[in-house]
Structures are given as C-alpha cells and as structure tokens.
C-alpha cells in the first residue's frame, strides 16, 4: 500500500505557480477560479478534501 503525502497550503501554492490551472481543474474537479484563489492566497480555511485532491494532482504532475 502506497502512502499518501498531503502538501501544505504553502507547498500547494508554490507548485500551482507553474501548473496549468485548467488541467488542475480537469483532474480535481475544483473550479479554476477557486484554484486561482488558492494560488493567490485569497482562499482561506481549505477543506481537507481540497488539500488531498490538489496534493494528489500536483504530485502526479511533478512526477511527469
């Protein structure tokens, strides 16, 4: 069984700097506007499920 790594909000923001937001939206189902707000630091109190989805997507993208 593979362990899952949950990124911090700061790590997510850093990785989003070079990510295609439309691709993130397609992979996670999280709207591009919301992802953009997270990237800019405008989104507060993110749900655990959001952190998990973004962590999974950004980990896959980074490995590619």
Legacy VTK file of the C-alpha trace (Angstrom):
# vtk DataFile Version 3.0
C-alpha trace
ASCII
DATASET POLYDATA
POINTS 64 float
0.000 0.000 0.000
1.415 3.363 -1.030
1.326 6.184 1.487
-0.241 9.483 0.530
1.566 12.767 1.062
-0.600 15.770 1.852
1.076 19.018 0.856
0.847 22.127 2.995
-1.060 25.115 1.650
2.272 26.868 1.040
3.616 23.881 -0.912
0.421 23.771 -2.971
0.653 27.495 -3.736
4.286 27.107 -4.836
3.502 24.181 -7.139
0.487 25.994 -8.591
2.801 28.773 -9.801
3.931 26.599 -12.710
0.783 24.489 -13.126
-1.870 24.724 -15.801
-4.971 25.718 -13.828
-7.355 24.301 -16.442
-5.547 20.967 -16.161
-5.780 21.073 -12.372
-9.491 21.815 -12.676
-9.966 18.861 -15.039
-8.026 16.456 -12.778
-9.500 17.533 -9.432
-12.957 18.869 -10.269
-12.082 22.035 -8.322
-13.020 25.149 -10.286
-10.223 27.094 -11.963
-11.377 30.229 -10.119
-11.064 28.501 -6.745
-7.657 27.055 -7.673
-6.569 30.540 -8.754
-7.752 31.980 -5.435
-5.768 29.328 -3.580
-2.707 30.143 -5.677
-3.066 33.867 -4.864
-3.645 33.202 -1.159
-7.212 34.528 -1.276
-8.850 31.241 -0.285
-8.922 30.618 3.448
-9.842 27.571 5.555
-9.461 24.982 2.809
-11.312 21.716 3.267
-9.269 18.587 3.875
-10.703 17.042 0.691
-9.452 20.051 -1.307
-5.941 19.667 0.105
-5.953 15.945 -0.684
-7.201 16.457 -4.265
-4.677 19.191 -5.009
-1.850 17.249 -3.346
-2.627 14.166 -5.427
-2.889 16.146 -8.679
0.231 18.201 -8.085
2.229 15.125 -7.079
1.286 13.381 -10.328
2.168 16.446 -12.385
5.510 16.909 -10.633
6.475 13.282 -11.286
5.697 13.533 -15.014
LINES 1 65
64 0 1 2 3 4 5 6 7 8 9 10 11 12 13 14 15 16 17 18 19 20 21 22 23 24 25 26 27 28 29 30 31 32 33 34 35 36 37 38 39 40 41 42 43 44 45 46 47 48 49 50 51 52 53 54 55 56 57 58 59 60 61 62 63
